[in-house]
């Protein structure tokens, strides 16, 4: 399962601050009018995809709602929440990372609920992805947050340069809003 396709810079920065780059979906998900829920009888997969589709410039709240619903599906299918060594909740994602083979069937059962990045953030759908990513990086850096592009081609994504001060600025409310606005500006078709 690919995590690279659902992470706006805000999510990437949050994960970078933790010092881990999970191989699972994170917090890059469209206008979600309420909590995303599993498909009910009679709903089509197209309707389900519309509910889990994140908009360009998704807010932290939109992303969190979508992933909360997605991870709730994991839990319903048997992936327990796990506590981090510092006592914080690692959720079902931590359980999966510890024993992916054991929990893969539960994760697979929820594949149709995995949040989707905005199409503009998908290199397969946006021929200008690399240029847009560089434009987003320049915009964020103009606000004093140092960024780097990690990966190449379809795997390229933005990460905050890993210094304590830079990560703190990137993860601040103001920094997250700069990133959201830069994403919208850079990836909106001109």
Backbone as a printed PyTorch tensor [residue, N CA C, xyz], in Angstrom:
tensor([[[  0.8540,  -1.1530,   0.0000],
         [  0.0000,   0.0000,   0.0000],
         [  0.8980,   1.2130,   0.0000]],

        [[  0.6030,   2.2100,  -0.7960],
         [  1.4690,   3.3730,  -0.9530],
         [  0.9990,   4.5390,  -0.1060]],

        [[  1.9140,   5.1070,   0.6540],
         [  1.5920,   6.2370,   1.5020],
         [  1.9730,   7.5390,   0.8420]],

        [[  2.7890,   7.4600,  -0.1780],
         [  3.3540,   8.6600,  -0.7640],
         [  2.3000,   9.5570,  -1.3840]],

        [[  1.1420,   9.0250,  -1.6980],
         [  0.1900,   9.8160,  -2.4470],
         [ -0.7600,  10.6200,  -1.6020]],

        [[ -0.7030,  10.5440,  -0.2900],
         [ -1.6860,  11.2670,   0.5020],
         [ -1.0660,  12.1820,   1.5270]],

        [[ -0.1910,  13.0310,   1.1780],
         [  0.3710,  13.8090,   2.2470],
         [  0.6770,  15.2310,   1.8200]],

        [[ -0.1280,  16.1640,   2.2330],
         [  0.2480,  17.5370,   1.9440],
         [  1.4770,  17.8540,   2.7840]],

        [[  2.1220,  18.9160,   2.4750],
         [  3.3450,  19.2680,   3.1970],
         [  3.1130,  19.3320,   4.6860]],

        [[  1.9330,  19.7490,   5.1110],
         [  1.6760,  19.8450,   6.5440],
         [  1.7940,  18.5010,   7.2150]],

        [[  1.3030,  17.4860,   6.6040],
         [  1.3940,  16.1590,   7.1860],
         [  2.8310,  15.6900,   7.1740]],

        [[  3.4930,  15.9280,   6.0700],
         [  4.8830,  15.5150,   5.9700],
         [  5.7100,  16.1640,   7.0570]],

        [[  5.4380,  17.4250,   7.3150],
         [  6.2060,  18.1180,   8.3390],
         [  5.9030,  17.5570,   9.7080]],

        [[  4.6750,  17.2220,   9.9520],
         [  4.3110,  16.6350,  11.2350],
         [  5.0560,  15.3220,  11.4350]],

        [[  5.1110,  14.5250,  10.3960],
         [  5.7910,  13.2410,  10.4930],
         [  7.2950,  13.4300,  10.6100]],

        [[  7.8240,  14.4090,   9.9000],
         [  9.2590,  14.6680,   9.9770],
         [  9.6380,  15.0830,  11.3880]],

        [[  8.7450,  15.7980,  12.0410],
         [  9.0180,  16.2320,  13.4060],
         [  9.1320,  15.0390,  14.3430]],

        [[  8.4480,  13.9770,  14.0260],
         [  8.5090,  12.7700,  14.8410],
         [  9.7550,  11.9540,  14.5260]],

        [[ 10.4180,  12.2930,  13.4380],
         [ 11.6300,  11.5850,  13.0660],
         [ 11.3660,  10.2650,  12.3870]],

        [[ 10.1490,  10.0610,  11.8930],
         [  9.8230,   8.7870,  11.2720],
         [  9.0890,   9.0430,   9.9780]],

        [[  9.3330,   8.2500,   9.0040],
         [  8.6300,   8.3370,   7.7490],
         [  7.8820,   7.0250,   7.5740]],

        [[  6.6210,   6.9660,   8.0340],
         [  5.9000,   5.7080,   7.9580],
         [  5.6720,   5.2620,   6.5290]],

        [[  5.5010,   3.9680,   6.4050],
         [  5.2000,   3.3990,   5.1040],
         [  3.7040,   3.2570,   4.9340]],

        [[  2.9360,   3.8400,   5.8080],
         [  1.4910,   3.7680,   5.7820],
         [  0.9030,   5.1350,   5.4910]],

        [[ -0.3670,   5.1860,   5.1900],
         [ -1.0270,   6.4530,   4.9240],
         [ -0.9080,   7.3790,   6.1110]],

        [[ -0.6790,   8.6060,   5.8310],
         [ -0.5370,   9.5520,   6.8860],
         [ -1.5960,  10.5860,   6.7880]],

        [[ -1.1150,  11.3790,   7.9120],
         [ -1.9210,  12.4950,   7.7770],
         [ -1.3700,  13.1540,   6.5910]],

        [[ -1.3100,  13.2320,   3.1900],
         [ -1.6010,  14.0880,   2.0190],
         [ -3.0300,  13.6960,   1.7180]],

        [[ -5.6220,  14.1830,   2.4030],
         [ -7.0050,  13.6920,   2.2030],
         [ -7.9660,  14.8010,   1.7760]],

        [[-10.7850,  15.3720,   0.3150],
         [-11.3760,  16.5740,  -0.2540],
         [-12.4020,  17.0520,   0.6640]],

        [[-12.9580,  17.9460,   0.2050],
         [-13.8620,  18.5480,   1.1660],
         [-14.6400,  17.4220,   1.7960]],

        [[-14.4090,  17.2540,   3.0240],
         [-15.0730,  16.1870,   3.7510],
         [-16.1390,  16.8510,   4.5850]],

        [[-17.4020,  16.7300,   4.2070],
         [-18.4580,  17.4470,   4.8800],
         [-18.7110,  16.9870,   6.3070]],

        [[-18.1450,  15.9280,   6.7010],
         [-18.2840,  15.4140,   8.0500],
         [-17.2550,  14.3240,   8.1820]],

        [[-17.3080,  13.5670,   9.2120],
         [-16.3490,  12.4760,   9.3370],
         [-16.5840,  11.4790,   8.2240]],

        [[-15.5100,  11.0650,   7.5860],
         [-15.6330,  10.0430,   6.5560],
         [-15.9900,   8.7390,   7.2440]],

        [[-16.9550,   8.0490,   6.6930],
         [-17.3630,   6.7860,   7.2910],
         [-17.3120,   5.7020,   6.2480]],

        [[-17.3940,   4.4860,   6.7030],
         [-17.3570,   3.3900,   5.7550],
         [-18.6190,   3.4230,   4.9170]],

        [[-18.5120,   2.8600,   3.7590],
         [-19.6490,   2.8470,   2.8490],
         [-20.8080,   2.0810,   3.4810]],

        [[-21.9760,   2.6300,   3.2990],
         [-23.1710,   1.9600,   3.8000],
         [-23.7960,   1.1990,   2.6590]],

        [[-24.6580,   0.2360,   2.9750],
         [-25.2880,  -0.5000,   1.8910],
         [-25.9700,   0.4610,   0.9320]],

        [[-25.7690,   0.2140,  -0.3410],
         [-26.3950,   1.0370,  -1.3590],
         [-25.5080,   2.1590,  -1.8590]],

        [[-24.3830,   2.4490,  -1.1940],
         [-23.5000,   3.4800,  -1.7020],
         [-22.5880,   2.8520,  -2.7360]],

        [[-22.1820,   3.6610,  -3.6820],
         [-21.2970,   3.1480,  -4.7230],
         [-19.8580,   3.4440,  -4.3530]],

        [[-18.9490,   2.7430,  -4.9750],
         [-17.5410,   3.0100,  -4.7040],
         [-17.1770,   4.4070,  -5.1790]],

        [[-17.8510,   4.9360,  -6.1940],
         [-17.5860,   6.2990,  -6.6450],
         [-17.9690,   7.2910,  -5.5530]],

        [[-19.0950,   7.0590,  -4.8820],
         [-19.4840,   7.9410,  -3.7760],
         [-18.4780,   7.8410,  -2.6470]],

        [[-18.0150,   6.6460,  -2.3360],
         [-17.0350,   6.4400,  -1.2770],
         [-15.7410,   7.1810,  -1.6160]],

        [[-15.3080,   7.1270,  -2.8700],
         [-14.0890,   7.8200,  -3.2830],
         [-14.2630,   9.3320,  -3.1390]],

        [[-15.4530,   9.8630,  -3.4260],
         [-15.6820,  11.2930,  -3.2960],
         [-15.5820,  11.7320,  -1.8430]],

        [[-16.0330,  10.9020,  -0.9220],
         [-15.9980,  11.2440,   0.4940],
         [-14.5640,  11.2490,   1.0200]],

        [[-13.7140,  10.3790,   0.5180],
         [-12.3490,  10.2710,   1.0330],
         [-11.3490,  11.1240,   0.2660]],

        [[-11.7800,  11.8030,  -0.7770],
         [-10.9130,  12.6560,  -1.5880],
         [-10.6400,  13.9710,  -0.8730]],

        [[ -9.3810,  14.2450,  -0.5770],
         [ -8.9940,  15.4970,   0.0720],
         [ -8.8910,  16.6120,  -0.9520]],

        [[ -9.2100,  17.8220,  -0.5370],
         [ -9.0580,  18.9530,  -1.4540],
         [ -7.6180,  19.4530,  -1.4670]],

        [[ -7.2750,  20.1820,  -2.4860],
         [ -5.9920,  20.8720,  -2.5190],
         [ -5.9880,  21.8490,  -1.3560]],

        [[ -4.9280,  21.8420,  -0.5630],
         [ -4.8490,  22.7280,   0.5870],
         [ -5.7240,  22.2720,   1.7420]],

        [[ -5.9270,  20.9720,   1.8610],
         [ -6.7590,  20.4450,   2.9530],
         [ -6.2570,  20.9600,   4.2890]],

        [[ -7.2030,  21.2710,   5.1630],
         [ -6.8380,  21.7270,   6.5060],
         [ -6.4350,  20.5270,   7.3530]],

        [[ -5.7620,  20.8090,   8.4500],
         [ -5.3840,  19.7520,   9.3810],
         [ -6.6350,  19.0240,   9.8630]],

        [[ -7.7080,  19.7550,  10.1030],
         [ -8.9510,  19.1500,  10.5700],
         [ -9.5330,  18.1920,   9.5250]],

        [[ -9.5050,  18.5820,   8.2500],
         [-10.0020,  17.7030,   7.1900],
         [ -9.1680,  16.4300,   7.0940]],

        [[ -7.8770,  16.5970,   7.1680],
         [ -6.9690,  15.4490,   7.0950],
         [ -7.1820,  14.5350,   8.2940]],

        [[ -7.2340,  15.1350,   9.4750],
         [ -7.4370,  14.3330,  10.6910],
         [ -8.7530,  13.5690,  10.6430]],

        [[ -9.8370,  14.2120,  10.2000],
         [-11.1450,  13.5360,  10.1100],
         [-11.0740,  12.3280,   9.1810]],

        [[-10.4490,  12.5360,   8.0310],
         [-10.3620,  11.4450,   7.0570],
         [ -9.5440,  10.2830,   7.5980]],

        [[ -8.4060,  10.5820,   8.2160],
         [ -7.5680,   9.5050,   8.7430],
         [ -8.1600,   8.8660,   9.9860]],

        [[ -8.8650,   9.6410,  10.8020],
         [ -9.5460,   9.0420,  11.9590],
         [-10.5400,   7.9900,  11.4840]],

        [[-11.2860,   8.3140,  10.4330],
         [-12.2630,   7.3570,   9.8980],
         [-11.5540,   6.1340,   9.3020]],

        [[-10.4670,   6.3650,   8.6020],
         [ -9.7090,   5.2820,   7.9930],
         [ -9.1410,   4.3420,   9.0590]],

        [[ -8.5030,   4.9280,  10.0880],
         [ -7.9330,   4.1020,  11.1420],
         [ -9.0150,   3.4390,  11.9930]],

        [[-10.2000,   4.0480,  12.0880],
         [-11.3160,   3.4030,  12.7910],
         [-11.7000,   2.1150,  12.0590]],

        [[-11.6140,   2.1200,  10.7480],
         [-11.8640,   0.9040,   9.9660],
         [-10.8340,  -0.1540,  10.3210]],

        [[ -9.5790,   0.2370,  10.4440],
         [ -8.5400,  -0.7170,  10.8360],
         [ -8.9070,  -1.3590,  12.1690]],

        [[ -9.3190,  -0.4990,  13.1190],
         [ -9.6630,  -0.9880,  14.4560],
         [-10.8450,  -1.9510,  14.3920]],

        [[-11.8690,  -1.5960,  13.6130],
         [-13.0310,  -2.4890,  13.4550],
         [-12.6210,  -3.8360,  12.8740]],

        [[-11.5250,  -3.8410,  12.1220],
         [-11.0590,  -5.0690,  11.4920],
         [ -9.9400,  -5.7550,  12.2780]],

        [[ -9.7150,  -5.3090,  13.5200],
         [ -8.8150,  -6.0380,  14.4020],
         [ -7.4430,  -5.4730,  14.6680]],

        [[ -7.1270,  -4.2560,  14.1960],
         [ -5.8170,  -3.6750,  14.4880],
         [ -5.9610,  -2.8360,  15.7640]],

        [[ -5.3340,  -3.2610,  16.8720],
         [ -5.4700,  -2.5160,  18.1240],
         [ -4.5960,  -1.2630,  18.1490]],

        [[ -4.9680,  -0.3230,  19.0080],
         [ -4.1200,   0.8430,  19.2390],
         [ -2.9540,   0.4160,  20.1170]],

        [[ -1.8300,   1.0510,  19.9120],
         [ -0.6160,   0.7180,  20.6540],
         [ -0.1000,   1.9960,  21.3210]],

        [[  0.4330,   1.8700,  22.5110],
         [  0.9900,   3.0110,  23.2380],
         [  2.4640,   3.1790,  22.8910]],

        [[  2.8680,   4.4350,  22.6730],
         [  4.2550,   4.7670,  22.3780],
         [  5.0770,   4.6490,  23.6700]],

        [[  6.3910,   4.5170,  23.5630],
         [  7.2390,   4.4390,  24.7540],
         [  7.0780,   5.6430,  25.6950]],

        [[  6.7350,   6.8210,  25.1360],
         [  6.5640,   8.0090,  25.9810],
         [  5.1720,   8.0860,  26.6040]],

        [[  4.3380,   7.0610,  26.3660],
         [  3.0020,   7.0140,  26.9410],
         [  1.9110,   7.5810,  26.0580]],

        [[  2.2730,   8.2250,  24.9560],
         [  1.2610,   8.7670,  24.0520],
         [  0.6630,   7.6440,  23.2080]],

        [[ -0.4880,   7.9250,  22.6280],
         [ -1.1940,   6.9290,  21.8300],
         [ -0.5730,   6.8300,  20.4430]],

        [[ -0.0820,   5.6700,  20.0900],
         [  0.4790,   5.4350,  18.7630],
         [ -0.5800,   4.9760,  17.7760]],

        [[ -1.7680,   4.6560,  18.3070],
         [ -2.8810,   4.2470,  17.4600],
         [ -2.6330,   2.9290,  16.7520]],

        [[ -3.5560,   2.5830,  15.8560],
         [ -3.4070,   1.3260,  15.1250],
         [ -2.2360,   1.3380,  14.1370]],

        [[ -1.8170,   2.5220,  13.7110],
         [ -0.6830,   2.5990,  12.7860],
         [  0.5790,   2.0370,  13.4360]],

        [[  0.7880,   2.3230,  14.7150],
         [  1.9580,   1.7910,  15.4120],
         [  1.8690,   0.2630,  15.5030]],

        [[  0.6930,  -0.2530,  15.8100],
         [  0.5210,  -1.7130,  15.8560],
         [  0.8670,  -2.3270,  14.5060]],

        [[  0.3990,  -1.6900,  13.4390],
         [  0.6780,  -2.1910,  12.0910],
         [  2.1760,  -2.1530,  11.7920]],

        [[  2.8350,  -1.0580,  12.1670],
         [  4.2710,  -0.9450,  11.8930],
         [  5.0670,  -2.0060,  12.6360]],

        [[  4.6090,  -2.3690,  13.8310],
         [  5.3100,  -3.3670,  14.6300],
         [  5.1140,  -4.7690,  14.0580]],

        [[  3.9110,  -5.0450,  13.5350],
         [  3.6310,  -6.3830,  13.0100],
         [  2.7490,  -6.2830,  11.7620]],

        [[  3.3360,  -5.7610,  10.6800],
         [  2.5620,  -5.5400,   9.4580],
         [  2.0100,  -6.8360,   8.8690]],

        [[  2.7490,  -7.9080,   8.9740],
         [  2.2750,  -9.1710,   8.4100],
         [  0.9770,  -9.6180,   9.1000]],

        [[  0.9320,  -9.5070,  10.4140],
         [ -0.2410,  -9.9190,  11.1760],
         [ -1.4690,  -9.0730,  10.8240]],

        [[ -1.2750,  -7.7580,  10.6590],
         [ -2.4120,  -6.8540,  10.4830],
         [ -2.7020,  -6.4660,   9.0270]],

        [[ -1.9080,  -6.9680,   8.0810],
         [ -2.1190,  -6.6050,   6.6840],
         [ -3.5260,  -6.9420,   6.1820]],

        [[ -4.1080,  -8.0970,   6.5440],
         [ -5.4710,  -8.3710,   6.0730],
         [ -6.4860,  -7.3170,   6.5330]],

        [[ -6.3540,  -6.8120,   7.7470],
         [ -7.2640,  -5.7750,   8.2400],
         [ -7.0640,  -4.4770,   7.4570]],

        [[ -5.8120,  -4.1330,   7.1880],
         [ -5.5200,  -2.9250,   6.4240],
         [ -6.0570,  -3.0760,   4.9970]],

        [[ -5.8700,  -4.2380,   4.4110],
         [ -6.3790,  -4.4810,   3.0590],
         [ -7.9010,  -4.3530,   3.0070]],

        [[ -8.5780,  -4.7680,   4.0740],
         [-10.0430,  -4.6840,   4.1210],
         [-10.5210,  -3.2310,   4.1050]],

        [[ -9.6470,  -2.2980,   4.4480],
         [-10.0120,  -0.8810,   4.5120],
         [ -9.4590,  -0.0790,   3.3340]],

        [[ -8.8860,  -0.7440,   2.3600],
         [ -8.2340,  -0.0450,   1.2460],
         [ -9.1680,   0.9270,   0.5350]],

        [[-10.4480,   0.5990,   0.4570],
         [-11.3820,   1.4870,  -0.2350],
         [-11.7670,   2.7010,   0.6010]],

        [[-11.1910,   2.8200,   1.7950],
         [-11.4620,   3.9740,   2.6510],
         [-10.2260,   4.8430,   2.8740]],

        [[ -9.0900,   4.4300,   2.3040],
         [ -7.8660,   5.2090,   2.4730],
         [ -8.0400,   6.5920,   1.8570]],

        [[ -7.7580,   7.6540,   2.6090],
         [ -7.8860,   9.0090,   2.0670],
         [ -7.0060,   9.1940,   0.8300]],

        [[ -7.4890,  10.0110,  -0.0780],
         [ -6.7920,  10.2740,  -1.3320],
         [ -6.3330,  11.7250,  -1.3800]],

        [[ -5.1130,  11.9450,  -1.8400],
         [ -4.6290,  13.3120,  -2.0420],
         [ -5.4320,  13.9810,  -3.1430]],

        [[ -5.3650,  15.2830,  -3.1470],
         [ -5.9490,  16.0380,  -4.2520],
         [ -5.2720,  15.5890,  -5.5410]],

        [[ -6.0160,  15.5180,  -6.6540],
         [ -5.4080,  15.0830,  -7.9240],
         [ -4.1820,  15.9070,  -8.3110]],

        [[ -4.1710,  17.1880,  -7.9500],
         [ -3.0350,  18.0520,  -8.2820],
         [ -1.7510,  17.5810,  -7.6120]],

        [[ -1.8800,  16.8470,  -6.5020],
         [ -0.7080,  16.3710,  -5.7650],
         [ -0.2650,  14.9800,  -6.2020]],

        [[ -0.8900,  14.4620,  -7.2380],
         [ -0.5580,  13.1340,  -7.7590],
         [  0.2710,  13.2950,  -9.0320]],

        [[  1.5440,  12.9170,  -8.9790],
         [  2.3930,  13.0590, -10.1700],
         [  1.8340,  12.3460, -11.3980]],

        [[  1.0310,  11.3110, -11.1960],
         [  0.4430,  10.5890, -12.3310],
         [ -0.6710,  11.3950, -13.0030]],

        [[ -1.2640,  12.3280, -12.2680],
         [ -2.3730,  13.1260, -12.8060],
         [ -1.9630,  14.5650, -13.1120]],

        [[ -0.8210,  15.0030, -12.6050],
         [ -0.3720,  16.3780, -12.7810],
         [  0.9790,  16.3680, -13.4830]],

        [[  0.9590,  16.6690, -14.7640],
         [  2.1920,  16.6720, -15.5550],
         [  3.1790,  17.7360, -15.0710]],

        [[  2.7010,  18.7420, -14.3520],
         [  3.5490,  19.8270, -13.8450],
         [  3.9670,  19.6100, -12.3960]],

        [[  3.7930,  18.4020, -11.8880],
         [  4.0250,  18.1370, -10.4700],
         [  5.3990,  18.6120,  -9.9900]],

        [[  6.4520,  18.2580, -10.6830],
         [  7.8120,  18.6200, -10.2380],
         [  7.9900,  20.1320, -10.1720]],

        [[  7.5180,  20.8390, -11.1930],
         [  7.6160,  22.3010, -11.1910],
         [  6.7700,  22.9020, -10.0730]],

        [[  5.5620,  22.3770,  -9.8900],
         [  4.6780,  22.8670,  -8.8280],
         [  5.2980,  22.6340,  -7.4520]],

        [[  5.9410,  21.4850,  -7.2680],
         [  6.5760,  21.1730,  -5.9910],
         [  7.7140,  22.1590,  -5.7030]],

        [[  8.5100,  22.4680,  -6.7220],
         [  9.5880,  23.4490,  -6.5510],
         [  9.0180,  24.8360,  -6.2300]],

        [[  7.8970,  25.1800,  -6.8720],
         [  7.2430,  26.4670,  -6.6000],
         [  6.7230,  26.5070,  -5.1540]],

        [[  6.1410,  25.4100,  -4.6980],
         [  5.6610,  25.3390,  -3.3170],
         [  6.8340,  25.4920,  -2.3460]],

        [[  7.9360,  24.8200,  -2.6250],
         [  9.1320,  24.9070,  -1.7700],
         [  9.6010,  26.3500,  -1.6680]],

        [[  9.7000,  27.0460,  -2.7980],
         [ 10.1520,  28.4420,  -2.8020],
         [  9.1950,  29.3250,  -2.0050]],

        [[  7.9170,  29.1030,  -2.1430],
         [  6.9140,  29.8780,  -1.4120],
         [  7.0660,  29.6840,   0.0970]],

        [[  7.1710,  28.4330,   0.5310],
         [  7.3070,  28.1510,   1.9650],
         [  8.5950,  28.7520,   2.5020]],

        [[  9.6740,  28.6260,   1.7310],
         [ 10.9520,  29.1870,   2.1760],
         [ 10.9080,  30.7080,   2.2440]],

        [[ 10.0540,  31.3450,   1.4270],
         [  9.9250,  32.8050,   1.4910],
         [  9.3050,  33.2390,   2.8250]],

        [[  8.7000,  32.3000,   3.5310],
         [  8.1280,  32.5640,   4.8560],
         [  9.0840,  32.1160,   5.9690]],

        [[ 10.3250,  31.7860,   5.6170],
         [ 11.3420,  31.4680,   6.6080],
         [ 11.3720,  30.0310,   7.0890]],

        [[ 10.7140,  29.1410,   6.3740],
         [ 10.7320,  27.7230,   6.7410],
         [ 11.5730,  27.0020,   5.6990]],

        [[ 12.7000,  26.4650,   6.1110],
         [ 13.6180,  25.7830,   5.1880],
         [ 13.0540,  24.4090,   4.8390]],

        [[ 12.9580,  24.1350,   3.5480],
         [ 12.3960,  22.8790,   3.0490],
         [ 13.4080,  22.1700,   2.1560]],

        [[ 13.1810,  20.8700,   1.9860],
         [ 13.9760,  20.1050,   1.0320],
         [ 13.0400,  19.1540,   0.2980]],

        [[ 13.3970,  18.8600,  -0.9320],
         [ 12.6440,  17.8850,  -1.7160],
         [ 13.3630,  16.5590,  -1.5600]],

        [[ 12.6360,  15.5790,  -1.0540],
         [ 13.1940,  14.2370,  -0.8920],
         [ 12.5670,  13.3270,  -1.9260]],

        [[ 13.3540,  12.4130,  -2.4390],
         [ 12.8730,  11.4860,  -3.4510],
         [ 12.9940,  12.1070,  -4.8280]],

        [[ 12.6680,  11.2960,  -5.8160],
         [ 12.7130,  11.7600,  -7.1980],
         [ 11.4710,  11.2880,  -7.9260]],

        [[ 11.1740,  11.9370,  -9.0290],
         [ 10.0370,  11.5310,  -9.8530],
         [  8.7490,  11.4680,  -9.0580]],

        [[  8.0380,  10.3470,  -9.1770],
         [  6.7560,  10.1740,  -8.5020],
         [  6.8890,  10.1010,  -6.9880]],

        [[  8.0900,   9.8580,  -6.4880],
         [  8.3080,   9.7500,  -5.0500],
         [  8.7330,  11.0660,  -4.4040]],

        [[  8.8770,  12.1260,  -5.1750],
         [  9.3340,  13.3990,  -4.6320],
         [  8.2740,  14.0170,  -3.7330]],

        [[  8.7220,  14.5340,  -2.5900],
         [  7.8170,  15.2280,  -1.6700],
         [  8.6160,  16.2210,  -0.8410]],

        [[  7.9120,  17.1590,  -0.2160],
         [  8.5460,  18.1860,   0.6030],
         [  8.6470,  17.7570,   2.0550]],

        [[  9.7730,  18.0890,   2.6560],
         [  9.9940,  17.8360,   4.0810],
         [ 10.6870,  19.0570,   4.6600]],

        [[ 10.3580,  19.3820,   5.8890],
         [ 11.0500,  20.4730,   6.5800],
         [ 12.4650,  20.0210,   6.8960]],

        [[ 13.4090,  20.9160,   6.7120],
         [ 14.7890,  20.6090,   7.0740],
         [ 14.8030,  20.3380,   8.5760]],

        [[ 15.4620,  19.2580,   8.9420],
         [ 15.3810,  18.7240,  10.3000],
         [ 16.3010,  19.4340,  11.2920]],

        [[ 15.9050,  20.6390,  11.6710],
         [ 16.5360,  21.3110,  12.8050],
         [ 15.4100,  21.6390,  13.7730]],

        [[ 15.7180,  21.6850,  15.0450],
         [ 14.6870,  21.8930,  16.0610],
         [ 13.8890,  23.1780,  15.7950]],

        [[ 14.5920,  24.2800,  15.5240],
         [ 13.9130,  25.5630,  15.2960],
         [ 13.0680,  25.5320,  14.0240]],

        [[ 13.5880,  24.9360,  12.9680],
         [ 12.8530,  24.8790,  11.7040],
         [ 11.6040,  24.0030,  11.8420]],

        [[ 11.7330,  22.8690,  12.4850],
         [ 10.5830,  21.9740,  12.6830],
         [  9.5300,  22.6780,  13.5340]],

        [[  9.9570,  23.3750,  14.5830],
         [  9.0050,  24.0930,  15.4420],
         [  8.2520,  25.1480,  14.6380]],

        [[  8.9630,  25.8800,  13.7970],
         [  8.3140,  26.9030,  12.9770],
         [  7.3700,  26.2560,  11.9610]],

        [[  7.8030,  25.1790,  11.3420],
         [  6.9730,  24.4970,  10.3440],
         [  5.7000,  23.9370,  10.9630]],

        [[  5.7820,  23.4500,  12.1890],
         [  4.6290,  22.8330,  12.8410],
         [  3.7740,  23.8140,  13.6290]],

        [[  4.1710,  25.0700,  13.6870],
         [  3.3530,  26.0810,  14.3660],
         [  2.0790,  26.3100,  13.5380]],

        [[  1.0610,  26.8750,  14.1660],
         [ -0.1770,  27.1740,  13.4390],
         [  0.1060,  28.0840,  12.2540]],

        [[  0.9520,  29.1020,  12.4630],
         [  1.2950,  30.0210,  11.3870],
         [  2.0530,  29.3000,  10.2700]],

        [[  2.9960,  28.4550,  10.6360],
         [  3.7650,  27.7170,   9.6450],
         [  2.8980,  26.7640,   8.8350]],

        [[  1.9600,  26.1020,   9.5150],
         [  1.0600,  25.1730,   8.8140],
         [  0.1770,  25.9460,   7.8240]],

        [[ -0.2640,  27.1310,   8.2220],
         [ -1.1040,  27.9350,   7.3160],
         [ -0.2850,  28.4250,   6.1230]],

        [[  0.9840,  28.8290,   6.3450],
         [  1.8390,  29.2090,   5.2160],
         [  1.9450,  28.0480,   4.2330]],

        [[  2.1720,  26.8600,   4.7550],
         [  2.3320,  25.6870,   3.9000],
         [  1.0590,  25.3950,   3.1140]],

        [[ -0.0770,  25.4960,   3.7780],
         [ -1.3670,  25.2420,   3.1240],
         [ -1.5940,  26.2400,   1.9950]],

        [[ -1.3460,  27.5200,   2.2710],
         [ -1.5470,  28.5470,   1.2470],
         [ -0.5490,  28.3970,   0.0980]],

        [[  0.6910,  28.0180,   0.4200],
         [  1.6930,  27.8020,  -0.6390],
         [  1.3220,  26.6060,  -1.5000]],

        [[  0.7910,  25.5610,  -0.8980],
         [  0.3450,  24.3980,  -1.6650],
         [ -0.7570,  24.8060,  -2.6400]],

        [[ -1.7320,  25.5400,  -2.1500],
         [ -2.8400,  25.9830,  -3.0140],
         [ -2.3070,  26.8380,  -4.1510]],

        [[ -1.4550,  27.7990,  -3.8120],
         [ -0.9010,  28.7060,  -4.8140],
         [ -0.0700,  27.9730,  -5.8700]],

        [[  0.8060,  27.0880,  -5.4170],
         [  1.7140,  26.3960,  -6.3430],
         [  1.0070,  25.3860,  -7.2330]],

        [[  0.0310,  24.6810,  -6.6920],
         [ -0.5830,  23.5890,  -7.4470],
         [ -1.8770,  23.9720,  -8.1560]],

        [[ -2.3510,  25.2080,  -7.9860],
         [ -3.5300,  25.6540,  -8.7230],
         [ -3.1070,  25.9420, -10.1580]],

        [[ -3.8410,  25.3460, -11.0800],
         [ -3.4960,  25.5280, -12.4940],
         [ -3.6270,  26.9980, -12.8770]],

        [[ -2.5840,  27.4880, -13.5100],
         [ -2.5450,  28.9000, -13.9010],
         [ -3.1000,  29.0860, -15.2820]]])
